[in-house]
Amino acid sequence: MTIRAKAPLRISFAGGGTDVSPYPENEGGCVLNATINKFAWGSLRPRGDGKIRIESLDLDLSLSYTVDSPLLYDGQLDLAKAAILKLGAQDSSGLDVFLHSDAPPGTGLGSSSALMVTLVGLVGTFKNLPLTNYEIAHLAYTLERQELGIKGGLQDQYAAAFGGFNFIEFGKERAIVNPLRITQDILNELELNLLLCYTGATRSSDHIIEDQTRRYGQGEEDTLEGLRTQKQLAVEIKNMLLQRRLNDFGALLHIAWEAKKKLSPKISSARIEEMYAEARKHGALGGKITGAGGGGYMLLYCRFESRHKVAEALRKMGGVPTEFAFESHGLQTWRVNEA
């Protein structure tokens, strides 16, 4: 019997940065995001010879151990090792784990955290652990951010675990996921008018997060203002969606991007600014880089009659427009009989 799992990647609209410690503990953070039909995939097959094999299709990497071997964190498939260690999968007769993601790390779609959630789902199911979505998200955050020391915020794990459109609040003690009931016609209109474009560069978010955290800790005025504006805009953009005011939604994305750049000068770049200006010139009402910044995917809201012009302009600059649809489900696990 083989266990499968998938968790969706996400696009973020506003609030990013307010989910990065210590801001949520001090002031309370909130984000607005939605999951899309791109996934982190995993498969786990029990075996009976005491061996553990972990394979990543994306990294073209395969590692082999025994259940008695120390799984050392050495930068090679550490997410999988953390899930196996902390959920007790070494206390078994062995297993094969196979991993794949529809987008690589560093693209701003939360793929690393979605993979961590997928792994918690896989190994938790293997160990018959009755974990709730909140427990899965919290455990994925703990393993990724605290156990492995990978810099970042809280939103990605909760988005991947729960799925759908969510307004997520973060405080000192807990996170609260508020699902938004977006009507189907608004979902259709958003899919018609939103453009997701790969800028042609991945980035490591660690140095961006570190810079933002340092500036917040030092009380730098721009960073403080940017974070508080992000928090306010997450609420306002949520309201625009619920009130069906999509042109205002697009305009607020632009304001949110301007506020986000105040968090750290590393968030944008000359290329990103040039591409964004070109998109606005050809009819984008607003947009932003998804994730921490520095590269990855750009999300733009366009009037439908201008969307193809924006896509073509970005394509000429080396961008890669990407089709997507919204995904309403979070983490899913299932069992299959491959005999």
Helices and strands as residue ranges (DSSP letters): E 2-14, H 23-27, E 29-46, E 51-56, E 61-66, H 78-86, E 94-101, H 111-126, H 133-141, I 142-147, H 155-162, E 165-170, E 175-179, H 184-193, E 194-198, H 206-217, H 221-242, H 246-260, H 270-281, E 284-289, E 297-302, H 304-316, E 320-322, E 332-336
